[in-house]
């Protein structure tokens, strides 16, 4: 590369892969170097695609190597800055720009972030949305036998498409987890994702039904809009909290990090603002002894980006992997011929330039978005509750 690169195209691709849509973004340059990014705002991909198209209008012709400046411009050059839709679009573009810069310089993205601090990325695996009670415990046994040291459960009632009653779930879920700890022993990390379905009182009741030491982390028990609610819950239990997959900026993380509310940071690189914002949150978290446990729910582009982030930061615990849940189909090799693959229970940190992931653009172009809607859950009295 002898001349400055210029952005020539930014292409949003909201496409159905497996059982969900993935919101992919390709950024092209005038020197046949391109990059791929992904948005994490699942279920609202068309809104993100529209935001990407707005940004495309003034980013054509820009130097893609000036990633920090571009981030500031797309964030600040509007009156209604931020928010989850815009930040999801910024995330995808930022990840693609890092892919371009790594390829242009012939280095992996983690080298742009200070170099790798680990050679392998440990993961946690989940028992699956549909596994409850003894079935979930047996699934956890299987994962443990396969080598996973950290295993996540889901609450009883998680897979309902209609009714979810929190008080009916918490007793049965606590019983399941108490049995799981006895069955699996004390040397395995156990957590549960309550998917922000509980109130403060319900979450406190749930925690009180657990034996001491049963859970190593409680993920997203309540909604995140009010940090003070989490602070109140913090006074009622000593179980470590894993929070933050919905956060769309360093400012959303501010009260949680500064007030010591959570112990594991569920940062999603495809929602928070890409590598540029994620590295700032990671450093801030390190200063407060909060470890990253990144959210990684969808495609291989997200996985690849998160592997690079995990390789480059000091304060890292486990990366979420959905690869054992093969029925989801998110890692379809027809779409992603080169992608991160588990070696046992770890992702090896590779040395390919950029993200090290390849996307079959022809296959992507031949696919289309399918409207997908999360379940609209109700309580038995007919009122709406959280999914």
C-alpha positions as CSV (number, residue, x, y, z in Angstrom):
1,X,0.0,0.0,0.0
2,X,1.6,3.2,-1.2
3,X,-1.3,5.6,-1.4
4,X,-3.9,6.6,1.2
5,X,-7.0,4.4,1.1
6,X,-10.4,5.8,0.4
7,X,-13.7,4.4,1.4
8,X,-15.7,3.7,-1.8
9,X,-18.8,1.8,-0.5
10,X,-20.5,0.8,2.7
11,X,-23.0,-2.0,2.3
12,X,-25.4,-3.1,4.9
13,X,-26.5,-6.8,4.7
14,X,-29.4,-7.8,7.0
15,X,-29.7,-11.5,6.3
16,X,-31.2,-14.6,7.8
17,X,-28.6,-17.1,9.0
18,X,-29.7,-20.2,10.9
19,X,-32.5,-19.2,13.2
20,X,-32.0,-15.4,13.4
21,X,-31.0,-12.5,11.2
22,X,-27.4,-11.1,11.2
23,X,-26.8,-7.5,10.5
24,X,-23.5,-7.5,8.5
25,X,-21.8,-4.5,7.1
26,X,-19.1,-4.4,4.4
27,X,-16.8,-1.4,3.9
28,X,-14.9,-1.3,0.6
29,X,-11.9,0.9,-0.4
30,X,-10.3,2.0,-3.7
31,X,-7.4,-0.5,-3.3
32,X,-9.5,-3.7,-3.1
33,X,-9.1,-3.9,0.6
34,X,-12.4,-4.4,2.4
35,X,-13.6,-5.1,5.9
36,X,-16.6,-6.8,7.6
37,X,-18.4,-5.7,10.7
38,X,-21.6,-6.8,12.5
39,X,-24.3,-5.1,14.5
40,X,-25.7,-6.7,17.6
41,X,-29.1,-5.1,17.8
42,X,-31.0,-8.3,17.1
43,X,-34.6,-8.0,15.9
44,X,-34.3,-4.4,14.6
45,X,-31.8,-4.9,11.7
46,X,-33.7,-2.7,9.2
47,X,-33.4,0.2,11.6
48,X,-29.6,-0.3,11.8
49,X,-29.3,-0.7,8.1
50,X,-31.0,2.6,7.7
51,X,-28.6,4.3,10.1
52,X,-25.6,2.7,8.2
53,X,-27.0,4.2,5.0
54,X,-27.1,7.7,6.6
55,X,-23.5,7.4,7.7
56,X,-22.5,6.1,4.3
57,X,-23.5,9.4,2.7
58,X,-20.7,11.3,4.3
59,X,-18.1,8.6,4.8
60,X,-17.5,7.8,1.1
61,X,-14.1,9.2,0.2
62,X,-12.8,9.2,3.8
63,X,-9.6,7.6,4.9
64,X,-10.6,4.3,6.7
65,X,-7.3,4.3,8.6
66,X,-8.5,7.3,10.7
67,X,-10.7,5.1,12.8
68,X,-10.8,7.3,16.0
69,X,-11.6,10.4,14.1
70,X,-14.4,8.7,12.1
71,X,-15.9,7.3,15.3
72,X,-16.0,10.8,16.8
73,X,-17.5,12.3,13.7
74,X,-20.3,9.7,13.3
75,X,-21.1,10.0,17.0
76,X,-20.9,13.8,17.4
77,X,-22.0,15.2,14.1
78,X,-25.7,15.0,14.9
79,X,-28.0,16.5,17.5
80,X,-29.5,13.2,18.6
81,X,-26.3,11.4,19.3
82,X,-26.0,7.9,20.6
83,X,-28.8,5.4,21.4
84,X,-28.8,1.7,20.6
85,X,-29.7,1.9,16.9
86,X,-27.1,4.4,16.0
87,X,-24.4,2.8,18.2
88,X,-25.2,-0.6,16.7
89,X,-24.5,1.0,13.2
90,X,-21.3,2.7,14.5
91,X,-20.2,-0.6,16.0
92,X,-20.5,-2.5,12.7
93,X,-18.6,0.3,10.8
94,X,-15.9,0.6,13.4
95,X,-15.3,-3.2,13.4
96,X,-15.1,-3.2,9.6
97,X,-12.6,-0.3,9.7
98,X,-10.4,-2.2,12.0
99,X,-10.6,-5.2,9.7
100,X,-9.5,-3.0,6.8
101,X,-6.6,-1.5,8.8
102,X,-5.3,-4.8,9.9
103,X,-5.4,-6.2,6.3
104,X,-3.7,-3.0,5.0
105,X,-0.9,-3.3,7.5
106,X,-0.7,-7.1,7.3
107,X,-1.4,-7.6,11.0
108,X,-4.2,-9.1,13.2
109,X,-6.6,-6.6,14.7
110,X,-5.3,-7.4,18.2
111,X,-1.9,-5.9,17.1
112,X,-3.8,-2.6,16.6
113,X,-5.0,-2.8,20.2
114,X,-1.6,-3.3,21.8
115,X,-0.9,-6.9,20.9
116,X,-2.2,-10.1,22.3
117,X,-2.0,-10.9,26.0
118,X,-3.2,-14.5,25.7
119,X,-2.9,-17.2,23.1
120,X,-6.2,-18.9,23.8
121,X,-9.6,-17.4,24.7
122,X,-11.5,-19.4,27.4
123,X,-15.3,-19.7,26.9
124,X,-18.4,-20.5,28.8
125,X,-21.1,-22.7,27.3
126,X,-24.9,-22.7,28.0
127,X,-27.3,-25.6,28.7
128,X,-29.7,-24.2,26.1
129,X,-33.0,-22.3,26.2
130,X,-35.1,-25.4,26.2
131,X,-33.4,-27.4,28.9
132,X,-35.0,-27.3,32.3
133,X,-34.7,-29.2,35.6
134,X,-33.0,-32.6,35.4
135,X,-32.6,-32.2,31.6
136,X,-30.5,-29.0,32.1
137,X,-28.4,-30.7,34.8
138,X,-27.7,-33.6,32.5
139,X,-26.8,-31.2,29.7
140,X,-24.4,-29.4,32.1
141,X,-22.8,-32.8,33.0
142,X,-22.2,-33.3,29.2
143,X,-20.6,-29.8,28.9
144,X,-18.5,-30.5,31.9
145,X,-17.3,-33.8,30.5
146,X,-16.4,-32.0,27.3
147,X,-14.1,-29.7,29.3
148,X,-16.0,-26.6,30.1
149,X,-15.0,-25.0,33.4
150,X,-17.8,-22.4,33.2
151,X,-21.4,-23.2,32.4
152,X,-24.5,-21.0,32.2
153,X,-28.1,-22.1,32.9
154,X,-31.3,-20.5,31.8
155,X,-34.4,-20.1,34.1
156,X,-37.3,-22.4,34.1
157,X,-39.8,-21.0,31.7
158,X,-37.2,-19.3,29.5
159,X,-38.4,-20.9,26.3
160,X,-42.1,-19.9,26.7
161,X,-43.6,-18.1,23.7
162,X,-46.6,-16.9,25.7
163,X,-46.8,-16.8,29.5
164,X,-43.9,-16.1,31.9
165,X,-44.7,-15.7,35.6
166,X,-41.6,-14.7,37.5
167,X,-42.8,-16.1,40.9
168,X,-43.5,-19.5,39.3
169,X,-40.0,-19.5,37.8
170,X,-37.8,-18.5,40.7
171,X,-38.6,-21.4,43.0
172,X,-38.2,-24.1,40.4
173,X,-35.1,-22.5,39.0
174,X,-33.5,-22.2,42.4
175,X,-34.2,-25.9,43.1
176,X,-32.6,-26.8,39.8
177,X,-29.5,-24.8,40.5
178,X,-29.1,-26.2,44.1
179,X,-29.3,-29.7,42.6
180,X,-26.9,-28.8,39.8
181,X,-24.2,-27.6,42.3
182,X,-24.4,-30.9,44.2
183,X,-24.3,-32.9,41.0
184,X,-21.4,-30.9,39.4
185,X,-19.3,-30.2,42.4
186,X,-17.5,-27.1,43.6
187,X,-14.8,-26.8,41.0
188,X,-17.0,-25.6,38.1
189,X,-18.2,-22.1,37.6
190,X,-22.0,-21.9,37.4
191,X,-24.1,-19.0,36.4
192,X,-27.6,-18.2,35.1
193,X,-29.0,-15.6,32.7
194,X,-32.4,-14.3,33.9
195,X,-32.7,-12.1,30.8
196,X,-33.8,-9.1,32.9
197,X,-37.2,-10.8,33.6
198,X,-37.4,-10.1,37.3
199,X,-38.1,-7.1,39.6
200,X,-35.8,-6.2,42.5
201,X,-38.0,-8.1,45.0
202,X,-38.3,-11.1,42.7
203,X,-34.5,-11.2,42.1
204,X,-33.9,-10.9,45.9
205,X,-36.3,-13.8,46.6
206,X,-34.6,-15.9,44.0
207,X,-31.2,-15.3,45.5
208,X,-32.5,-16.1,49.0
209,X,-33.7,-19.5,47.8
210,X,-30.2,-20.5,46.7
211,X,-27.7,-22.2,48.9
212,X,-24.6,-20.2,49.6
213,X,-21.9,-20.7,46.9
214,X,-24.3,-22.2,44.4
215,X,-24.0,-19.4,41.8
216,X,-20.7,-17.8,40.7
217,X,-22.6,-15.2,38.6
218,X,-26.1,-13.9,38.1
219,X,-26.6,-12.4,34.7
220,X,-29.1,-9.6,33.9
221,X,-31.6,-10.4,36.7
222,X,-33.4,-7.0,36.2
223,X,-33.6,-4.3,33.6
224,X,-30.7,-1.9,33.4
225,X,-32.4,1.5,32.9
226,X,-32.1,2.4,36.6
227,X,-28.7,1.8,38.2
228,X,-30.1,2.6,41.6
229,X,-32.3,-0.5,41.3
230,X,-29.3,-2.7,40.8
231,X,-27.6,-0.9,43.8
232,X,-30.6,-1.8,45.9
233,X,-30.4,-5.5,44.8
234,X,-26.7,-5.4,45.5
235,X,-27.4,-4.9,49.2
236,X,-29.6,-8.0,49.3
237,X,-27.2,-10.6,47.8
238,X,-23.5,-11.3,47.5
239,X,-23.8,-13.2,44.3
240,X,-21.6,-11.5,41.6
241,X,-23.5,-9.7,38.9
242,X,-22.8,-10.0,35.1
243,X,-24.4,-6.9,33.4
244,X,-24.0,-4.8,30.3
245,X,-24.9,-6.6,27.1
246,X,-27.5,-4.0,26.3
247,X,-25.2,-1.0,27.0
248,X,-24.5,1.2,24.0
249,X,-21.7,3.5,25.2
250,X,-19.1,4.1,27.9
251,X,-21.5,6.5,29.5
252,X,-24.0,3.7,30.1
253,X,-21.3,1.7,31.8
254,X,-20.3,4.7,34.0
255,X,-22.5,4.2,37.0
256,X,-22.1,0.4,37.1
257,X,-18.3,0.6,37.0
258,X,-17.8,3.7,39.2
259,X,-20.3,2.5,41.9
260,X,-19.0,-1.1,42.0
261,X,-22.4,-2.5,41.1
262,X,-21.2,-5.4,38.9
263,X,-18.3,-7.8,38.9
264,X,-18.5,-9.1,35.3
265,X,-18.9,-6.8,32.3
266,X,-21.1,-8.4,29.6
267,X,-19.8,-5.9,27.0
268,X,-21.1,-6.5,23.4
269,X,-18.6,-5.1,20.9
270,X,-21.3,-5.0,18.2
271,X,-23.5,-2.8,20.4
272,X,-21.2,-0.6,22.5
273,X,-19.5,1.2,19.6
274,X,-17.0,-1.3,18.2
275,X,-13.3,-1.7,19.2
276,X,-12.9,2.0,19.7
277,X,-15.4,2.2,22.5
278,X,-14.9,-1.3,23.8
279,X,-11.2,-0.7,24.6
280,X,-12.1,2.4,26.6
281,X,-14.6,0.5,28.6
282,X,-12.1,-2.4,29.1
283,X,-9.5,-0.1,30.5
284,X,-12.0,1.7,32.8
285,X,-13.2,-1.7,34.0
286,X,-9.6,-2.9,34.7
287,X,-9.1,0.1,37.0
288,X,-12.1,-1.1,39.0
289,X,-11.2,-4.8,39.0
290,X,-14.2,-5.7,36.8
291,X,-13.5,-8.5,34.4
292,X,-14.9,-8.8,30.8
293,X,-17.3,-11.6,30.1
294,X,-18.3,-10.5,26.6
295,X,-21.8,-11.0,25.1
296,X,-21.5,-13.0,21.9
297,X,-24.9,-14.2,20.8
298,X,-24.9,-14.2,17.0
299,X,-22.5,-14.5,14.1
300,X,-18.8,-15.3,13.4
301,X,-17.9,-11.7,12.6
302,X,-19.0,-10.8,16.2
303,X,-17.1,-13.8,17.5
304,X,-13.9,-12.9,15.6
305,X,-14.0,-9.3,16.7
306,X,-14.6,-10.4,20.3
307,X,-11.7,-12.9,20.2
308,X,-9.4,-10.0,19.2
309,X,-10.7,-7.8,22.0
310,X,-10.3,-10.7,24.5
311,X,-6.8,-11.3,23.3
312,X,-5.7,-7.7,23.8
313,X,-7.1,-6.9,27.3
314,X,-5.8,-7.9,30.7
315,X,-9.1,-8.2,32.6
316,X,-10.8,-11.1,30.9
317,X,-12.8,-14.0,32.3
318,X,-14.8,-16.0,29.6
319,X,-16.2,-15.4,26.2
320,X,-19.8,-16.6,25.5
321,X,-19.9,-19.3,22.8
322,X,-23.0,-20.6,21.1
323,X,-21.1,-23.1,19.0
324,X,-22.2,-26.2,21.1
325,X,-25.8,-25.2,20.3
326,X,-25.5,-26.4,16.7
327,X,-29.2,-26.3,15.9
328,X,-29.0,-22.5,15.9
329,X,-27.0,-22.4,12.7
330,X,-25.4,-19.0,13.3
331,X,-21.9,-20.2,12.2
332,X,-23.1,-21.6,8.8
333,X,-19.9,-22.3,6.8
334,X,-21.7,-21.6,3.5
335,X,-21.8,-17.9,4.6
336,X,-18.6,-17.9,6.6
337,X,-16.0,-20.2,5.1
338,X,-13.2,-18.9,7.4
339,X,-14.2,-18.2,11.0
340,X,-13.1,-18.8,14.6
341,X,-13.5,-22.4,15.6
342,X,-13.4,-23.8,19.1
343,X,-10.4,-26.0,20.0
344,X,-11.8,-27.9,22.9
345,X,-13.4,-25.1,25.0
346,X,-11.1,-22.3,23.8
347,X,-10.8,-20.1,20.8
348,X,-7.2,-20.1,19.5
349,X,-5.9,-16.6,18.8
350,X,-4.9,-16.7,15.2
351,X,-2.5,-14.6,13.2
352,X,-4.4,-13.8,10.0
353,X,-4.5,-10.1,9.0
354,X,-7.5,-8.2,10.1
355,X,-10.3,-10.1,11.8
356,X,-9.4,-13.4,10.2
357,X,-12.9,-14.1,9.1
358,X,-14.2,-14.5,5.5
359,X,-17.8,-13.9,4.3
360,X,-19.2,-15.4,1.2
361,X,-20.8,-12.2,-0.2
362,X,-22.6,-14.1,-3.0
363,X,-24.3,-16.3,-0.5
364,X,-25.2,-13.2,1.6
365,X,-26.6,-11.4,-1.4
366,X,-28.7,-14.4,-2.3
367,X,-30.2,-14.4,1.2
368,X,-32.6,-11.9,2.6
369,X,-33.9,-10.6,5.9
370,X,-36.9,-12.4,7.5
371,X,-38.9,-10.5,10.0
372,X,-38.2,-12.0,13.4
373,X,-39.9,-10.9,16.6
374,X,-38.9,-11.9,20.1
375,X,-41.8,-13.5,22.1
376,X,-44.2,-10.9,23.5
377,X,-44.6,-12.4,26.9
378,X,-47.6,-11.9,29.2
379,X,-48.3,-12.7,32.8
380,X,-51.3,-14.8,33.7
381,X,-53.3,-11.6,34.4
382,X,-52.8,-10.5,30.8
383,X,-50.3,-7.8,31.5
384,X,-47.1,-7.5,29.4
385,X,-43.8,-8.7,30.9
386,X,-40.1,-8.7,29.9
387,X,-38.7,-11.1,27.3
